[in-house]
């Protein structure tokens, strides 16, 4: 399941990271922007954090790519 989640579109998914929870509203090659429950947006560098999406923890290094490239990429 983890490999499948790494290849999916992440925008719109609920996420928990570094004590913050919210919804992913934007994603670039190295950053994820989250709309937190307190209505503030926060940006996180992918390679420095572990993200909990759909109850699964994913290392940011596994998703550290452009979204359009990541969905095509073969994962090990």
N, C-alpha and C positions, 0 to 999 in steps of 0.2 A: 504493500500500500504506500510506503514512503516514497518509492520511486515514482509511482503514479502521481502523488501529490506534488512532487518536485516539478513535474512536467505540466501541471495544470495552470490555468490562469488564476492568479491569486487575488486580483482586484475584486473587492466585494466580500471576501471571506472574513470571518471573525478570527481574531488573532490575539494572543497574549505574548508580551515581550517585556522583560525588565520591570515587572510589576505593573505594567500598563495593559489595558485590554481595550479593544475597539475593533474597527473595521478597516481593512486596507483600502485606501482610496487612490493611491498612486504607487507606481513601481518603476524604478529605473535600473540601470545595470548594477549600481552599487548601493542604492537606497530604497527603503520602503517608507511610505508616508501613511500614518495611521490617524484616523479620526477617533479620538478617545471618547470614552463615555462622558467626560466632563466638557465635551464640545471643543476641545483644543486639538490641534493637529500636531503630531510629533513625527520627526524623521529619525530613522534608525539606519545605521550602516549595516548592511547585510552580513559582512564577514566577521563583525564583532559581536553578533548576538545569536541566540538560539530562539527560534520562533515556535510557538505552540499553535498549530492550525488544525482544526477539527480533532482536537484531543491528541495529536501526534507532535512530538518535538522534532524540529528540523534544524540542522545546523545551517547558518547563513551562508557558509562556504558552498553548500550544495546547490543553493539557488542564486548564487552570485553571477548572474548573466542577464543580458537583456531579455525581457519576457518573450519577445518573438523568437529569439534564438534558443531560449531554454526549452520551449515546448518541442523543438525539433531535435535537440541534443540527445545523444545516446548516453545513458547513465550507467555507471559501473556498480 
